[in-house]
Amino acid sequence: MTPDPLHSISGPEITWTTVNFGEANPGVQTPLGLTFWLEASEQSLVAMGRALGAFSRREARVASIEDVDRRHMAGFHGRMAGNVNRFRELADRMPGTSGDAFEEQLLGVVRSGACSKPIRRRYPVVAVRLPVTARAASRELLVARAANETWWRASVADPGQASFGEAYRRFARMMYLHGLVTMLAQACFERVTALAERAGVSVAELSTGYGGLEETQLLCDLWAVARDGASLDAFVKKYGYHGPASGDLSTKSWREDRSALEQLLAAYADLSPDEHPLRRQARQTARRRELERQLPTAVTPLLRLTARFVRQREIGKTSYVQILDVARAAARQAGEDAYFLTTDEFIRGIGANIEDRRRSYEQCKLVRLPDTWRGTPEPLDVRVKSDEPIRGIGVVPGVVRGRIRVVDDPAQVELSEGEILVCETTNPSWVTLFLVAGAVVIDIGGALSHGAIAARELGVPCVINTRDGTRRLRTGDEVIVDGAAGTVEVLCAAHREPEETYS
């Protein structure tokens, strides 16, 4: 490992970004959590390139931790980032896309200064392998989801170092399956977006009301606890792997701390019966079907395929959250110092200078990074001018006027009905707040991020990818959120202290 596993040194010509890559695991991670994600992700991405035929057996290798510029993922100041150059290289080997197309989709513009260099000799191999790989991944994902459910229940009851090693192996495999399904969902969604634009209909309304999302069943079960006398103990036994920051091994899951759930029960009890998750989903389904009737029947297979892969994307996310919870349980049993070891050190029983790593971890929390940079990043001033427009991607239409509630930990806040939830990112546990929120504003993500999918399914107006909404907005601000235009307009700012020139 590098001397500091939280921070890499990159060559000046490599472009890195936290856009999208920080969605599942935002903020500063401990060495154990960061290396767990980075190493498993690197293995899965290389395996994906090989399985799809984009890379030959010789080309498909996992670069060493020292060879940062040849890796897909690396950590900088304790945060995960993606190597734009490496992902461009993968895209240039795939028919129907390119490095420029990938970068424009991810960042909105080609910032790396690179030019697409298509590797057409790989196109025939990809054309043959892709459909076979897609079918196999789709089948294996469902089998693995069921197996991981059983394994999670047994492992959290008796965790240990052996469970941590098994969690790492399962996580790497699930990230491979989840990555393939996400790629297929994205490809389908792009075609649906183009179709919606040609037909003059809303892509958000054409890609909602799918049904079958695991989060919807979670909401139904929590509704039953709040209103029908169902057991909270049984709910936690079923869903205890979720938590406010489920991607971070050092935080607590619901099975360890259920306070976030307990705070929501009263809010759920006060909701109108029309806000039941299945009723909200039914309204979204009706609207989607109305739009589908305006389209040629020839596009029906595409729409069905999109629904299938979007559902499976969320299945994969649920499954890897379960796996992470086993790793969390094993680390918790080992003690606080375990979080300052790397994954390899923890599995092999190797020691490290814990105090130096603690200091590095605390230093990382004092800075923030740009969204995109070249070489090794220079930390930014944490202050952001408050008069700049707040814009993101509108992913669920609807105009809502209300008060802001900035939330960084659902366990520490009570969201009132109709308040506008502003957060850095979401995971499946956050969807419990969506039924109460009047709208949702999210810093990190895109149209196929978890928060966007969940908001569409429930019909909650949503703006995502504001980048810095949590720093710019304050609890109590009165705003108008436009979920179609992707804007947040501040009408009346909450009280700021006199010295708050910046927010």
Buried (B, 14 or more C-beta within 10 A) or exposed (E): BBEBBBBBBBEEEBBBBBBBBBBBBBBBBBBBBBBBBBBBBBBBBBBBBBBBBBBEEEBBEBBEBEEBBBBBBBBBBBBBBBBBBBBBBBBBBBBEBBBBBBBEBBBEEBBBEBEBEBBEEBBEBBEEBBEEBBEEBBEBBBEBBEEBBEBBBEBBEEBEBEBBBBBBEBBBBBBBBBBBBBBBBBBBBBBBBEBBEEBEBBBBBBBBBBEBBBBBBBBBBBBBBBBEEBEBEEBBEBBBBBBBBBBBBBBBBBBBBBEBBEBBBEBBEEBEEEBBBBEBBEBBBEBBEEBBEEBEEEBEEBBEBBBBBBBBBBBBBBBBBBBBBBBBBBBBBBEEBBBBBBBBBBBEEEEBEBEEBBEBBEBBEEBBBEBBBBBBBEBEEEEBEBEEEBBBBBBBBBEBBBBBBBBBEBBEBEBBBEBBBBBBBBBBBBBBBBBBBBBBBBBBBBBBBBBBBBBBBBBBBBBBBBBBBBBBBBEBBBBBBBBBBBBBEBEEBEEEEEEEEEB
